[in-house]
Amino acid sequence: MKSKKILLAAAVVYFGISEAQQSQYFTQKENYRFNLAENLYQTKIYNASQFEYARQYFYNQNLSRSRKEAAQFFDNIIGVILQKNHAEEGLTAFMKEYPNSAYFAQANLPLADYYLAKKDFDKALETLKKVNQYQLSKEENTQYILKLGYAKFMLGDSKGATDALEEAYKTADESQKGDIAYMLGHLYYSNRQNDKAFQYFDSVKDQPKYSKLVRPYYVQMYYNDKDYDKAITEGNALLNEDISDSYKAEVHKIIGESYFMKNDYNSAYPHLKDYLSVQQNLSENDLYEMGFVAAQLKKYDEAVSYYNQLLNSNSALAQNAYYQLGNAYLAVDKKQEALSAFRSSYQMNYDPKVKKLAHEQYAKLSYDIGNPFESPSTVIQNYINENQDAGNASEMRSLLVKSYLYSGNFKETLNAIDKLKTSSPDIDKVDQEVSYLLGTEEFNKGNYDEAEKYFLRSLEFDINKEFNSRALYWLGQVYYQKGNYPSAIVRYEKLLNETFPEKQQLPYDLGYAYFKSKKFDQAATYFKQYLTNPKPEFKNDAELRLADIHYANNDLNEAIAIYDKNEDTTDYTLYQKAMALGFKGDTQAKITNLSSLLSKYPGSEYYDDAQYEIGTAYAAQDDFNNSNDFFNKVIKTSSDKDLVANASIYRAQNYIDQNQNDKALSELKSLGEQYKNTPYAEKIVQAAKPIFTKNGDVAGYESFAKNIGINVDAAEIDEINLSTAKQYFTKKDYKSAISYYEKYLTQNPTGEGLYQAKYELGESYYQTNNTTKALLVLQEVANVQNDYQDDAQTRLAQIYVTQGDTQEAKKYLENIKNSSNVSIKNYANVELMKIYADEKNFSQAEKLADAVIANTKNSAAVIETAKVIKARSLMNSGKDKDAQTAYASLEKSSNTSVAAESLYAKAFYQNKGKSFKSSNETIFKLANNYASEEYWGAKALVLMAKNYLGLKDNYQASYTCDQIIENYKDFPEIVAEAKEVKKQIKK
C-alpha cells in the first residue's frame, strides 16, 4: 500500500491533479481517465494520451456527446502529430462529421509542428495563423513566433520572416537565441543588409555550434561591402581550416574576385583557377572573369579558350566577353577571328559603351584587313552616324575617306572628305589623287564637263607633283575633246619641262591641237618632234597628219610651189593656185586668191569662172548667202550660157541646203521650163530629186521629169525607193527607211539588190525593236547564198543570244564560224565559246577560247573572257597546275568580276592544298577589294567556313555559315552548300 501511495502522489505532482480530482478518481474512475488523457496531451505525452482517448471513445458507454467528440478529435489529431498511418484520413473524416468543432483551436500548434516536419509550409503557415497568440505562455509564444518566422522564411516571405524572428529573438531565452540569431543573420545577408547581418552573426561567431557556419558569410559580406582586403584575409584564414573541397572552391572564388576588383590579376589568377577546376557547369560570369584575367596576364590563348565557351550566349556579359575575345584575338594576331568577335559584340545592345568600343574596333579592323560580311566603308559610316560627338570622330572620318579610296569608290571618297570639319596634308593628298582618278574615269566615259570639274579640283593641290602634272595634262585633253584647242595648247605647253607618265605623248597632242587650230607650222614642229620617239601604235597616224600638214602648207605640192615662186603673179596663176587650194580643202584661201584675181584683173577671161568658183567655195563653207550672191552675179553678167545654167542650178541646190525646199522647187520648175528638152534638163531633174525623195513623192518626181522631157523608168523609181531607204538607213533613221524598203520590195526586184534590201530592211526592223519581223526577213537572207548571208546570220545569232535561245543562236553561229570575214568568224568563236562554257562543254569551250586568245585583233575584254573560260575548263578537267597559272594571270584584271573569280580560284586551291590560313587571307583580300562581287564573295565565305573547319575553329566556321545563310538568300545553291558545311560542324 505504501508504494502505491508514493506512485499516486508522484502522479498527482506530475500531472497537477488536485485533491478534488483524487476523490473523483475513486468515485468516478472513467471521468478521471478522460482528464488523464487531456493532461497527457497537454504535456505532450502523445502515445499515452492517444491510448486513453481511444479507450474513452470506444469503451466508455457513459461518455457524453461532447466528450465523445473530444475523444475522437484528439485521437485523430495525435495520430497526425505522430504521423501514424491513415491518420490524416481519420482527421479528414472527423472534419466532415464535425466541421465546426471548437477543438480545432487546441490542435493548431501541434498540427503546425506536423506540417513543418513534413515541410508543407503553406499548411503550416495557414495553421499557425489560426492560433490565438494571447492564450500562449511566454515560452510558447516565443516558440510560436519562431515557427511562424521559419514558415514565412521557407515560403520566401523574407520581410515577414524577419519581423517574426526579430520578435521571437526579443522574448527567447539564451538557449534559443543562437538559432534565431543565425537565421536572422542569414536573412539580413540574403537581403544585403550587411550591417544587420554582422550584428547577429557577431553574437554567435564565437559559439562552436555556429563558428564554421557564419565565417563564410563574413568573407562574402566583406566582399559585398567592397572591403576586399578583409575578404581576402578572412578567406585565406578559412582556407587553412578543415573544410570541404566545394566549400574551399567557393572561398577561392571570393578571394579571386576580391583580387580581381583590386586589379591584382596575378593574385586573382590562381584562386579563380582553383575555383574553376572543381566546377562542373561554369557560369557566364565565371568564364568571362577568367578570360579577362588571363588576357590581362597576356595568357591570350587561354583567354580565348574561356571566351570561346560563351558561344551562342546573348547577354550583357556575353557582349562584353565577345569584345574581350576580340582583344584577345588581336593580341595573338588573329585579326580575322577578332573581326567576327567584335562584330558579335557590336550587334548586341546591352551596354552602349561596350557596343561603341566593339563597333570602333570592328570598323578599324574592317579597314585594316577587309570585311567579307559587309563593306568596310559601310561599317565605318555606321559608326560615325551612331557616334556623331565621339572624341575620335575626326580619326574615323579620315578612316572612312581611306576606306572609300582603297575600295575604289572615288566619289564617296570625295563626299567623305567634304564632310570633314578640318583637313590635313594626308587628306589633301588623297583629295588631289582621287579627284584626278575621278577625272580620268569621267573622261573615259566621255563626260567631259564632269572630268573638267574633277581635274580642276585636283589642281587646287600641288602635294604630289606627278598627279599635278597628270591632272593638267588630262585637263588639256578635256579641252581638246570639247573643241577648245587654244585652252588645250596652254595646258600642254605648261608641261613641256615636266616629267610625268604621259610625257612621251605630249608632242603628239600638241601637234593635233595646233592642227585643229589650223596652225600647221606649229603642228608640223610637234609632229616631227614626236616622230623621233613615237609609240608604235601612234606612229602611222602622226606621219599621216604630218603629210596632211605639208600638203595644207603647200610643202608637198609642186604646182603651188611653182606658183609661189612666180614673182609676176598673173590672173591665170592666181586662178590655178586658188583651185589647187580648193582641191586641198582650203576654201578660204581659194576665196581669197579668187577675190584677189577679181580685184587685180577685172577684165580677165577667168573673171566669170572666178565668181562661179567663189560661189562654190562659199557653198562648201555652208555660207549660202555669199554663195548665192556670186551665183547671181554670174547669172546677171556672164555671157557663158553653160556657166549661167550651172550657176542657176547650183543656186537652187543652195536653197535646198538652206531647207528652203519650196523656193528651190519653184526655181527648178522654172529652170525646167527654160531648159526643157536640153542637156541641162537631166541636171535639173537630178537637182530636184532630193526634194521629191525627201518627201517620198515618187509620183511627183515622175511627173516633174516627164514635163521637162526626161523619162523616168521603173528601175529608177525602184532605185529612188531603194536609194531613199539607204539614205535613211545610212543616217540611222531606220523607221523612215522601212517604208521605202517595203515599197521597193513590193516591186519584186531580183538580183543582188534584192538581198541587200531585205538585209537592210531586216536590220531596220531590228534597230526599231521589231525583232519578230526582223527574224522573218533576215531568215530569208540567211537561208540563201548571197553577199549578205553572213551578215544576216550574224544578226540572227545576236537576236537569239539576246533572247536567250542558245540552241537557235548556236545553229547560226556554227554556220558563220568558218566565214571568210574575220570579224564575223571571230564573233562566232566568241559567242560559241560562251555558249559551250554555259553548257559545261568545257572541251569545246576551251578550243574556241584558244582561237579567241590567238586573235590579237580581239579587244582586251574579249580575250580576257576567253582566258576566264579556259581557266574554268582547266579547273573542271582537274588540270590544277595549269588552272592555277591561268587564274593567276587574271588576278590583276580591271574587270572586278574576273579579278574576284581569280582570287576565289586562288583561295580554292589554297584550301585544297590545306593552306587554310593563306586561303582565308586571300578571301579577305577578295572581300576588301571586290565587295561589289557578291556571288564570288559568297562562294568565298563557304571556302572560309571550310578553312576554319580545317583550322579546328568551329566557332568561326559556324559563325561564317550563319552569315551566309542569313545574308545570301539570292544565291540558294551557295546557301545550300553553307548548310552542308554547318552539318559537318555539328558532327
Buried (B, 14 or more C-beta within 10 A) or exposed (E): EEEEEEEEEEBBEEBEBEEEBBEBBEEBEBBBBBBBBBBBBEEEBBEBBBBBBBBBBEEBEEBEEEBEBBBBBBBBBBBBBEEBEEBBEBBEEBBEEBEEBEBBEBBBBBBBBBBBEEEBBEBBBBBBEEBEEEEBEEEEBBBBBBBBBBBBBBBEBBEBBBBBBBBBBEBBEEEBBBBBBBBBBBBBBEEEBBEBBBBBBEBBBEEEEBEBBBBBBBBBBBBBBEBBEBBBBBBEEBBEEEBEEEBBBBBBBBBBBBBBEBEBBEBBBEBBBBBBEEEEEBEBEBBBBBBBBBBBBEBBEBBBBBBBBBBEBEBEBBBBBBBBBBBBBBBBEBBBBBBBBBBBBBBBEBBEEBBBBBBBBBBBBBBBBBBBBBBBBBBBBBBBEEBEEBEBBEEBBBBBBBBBBBBBBBEBBBEBBEEBEEEEEEBBBBBBBBBBBBBBBBBEEEBBEBBBBBBBBBBEBEBBEEBBBBBBBBBBBBBBBBEBBEBBBBBBEEBEEBEBEBBEBBBBBBBBBBBBBEBBEBBBBBBBBBBEEBEEEBEEEBBEBBEBBBBBBBBEBEBBEEBEEEEEBBBBBBBBBBBBBBEBEBBBBBBBBBBBBBEEBEEBEBBBBBBBBBBBBBBBEEBBEBBBBBBBBBBEEBEEEEBBBBBBBBBBBBBBEBEBBEEBBEBBBEBBEBBBEBEBBBBBBEBBBBBBBBEBEBEBBBEBBEBBBBEBEEEBBBBBBBBBBBBBBEEEBBEBBBBBBBBBBEEEBEEEEBBBBBBBBBBBBBBBEBBEBBBEBBBBBBEEEBEBBBBBBBBBBBBBBEEEEBEBBBBBBEBBBEBEEEEBBBBBBBBBBBBBBEEEBBEBBBBBBBBBBEBEEBEEEBBBBBBBBBBBBBBBEEBBEBBBEBBBEBBEBEBBBBBBBBBBBBBBBBBEEEBBEBBBBBBBBBBBBBBEBBBBBBBBBBBBBBBBBBBEBBBBBBBBBEBBBEBBEEBEEBBEBBEEBBEEBEE
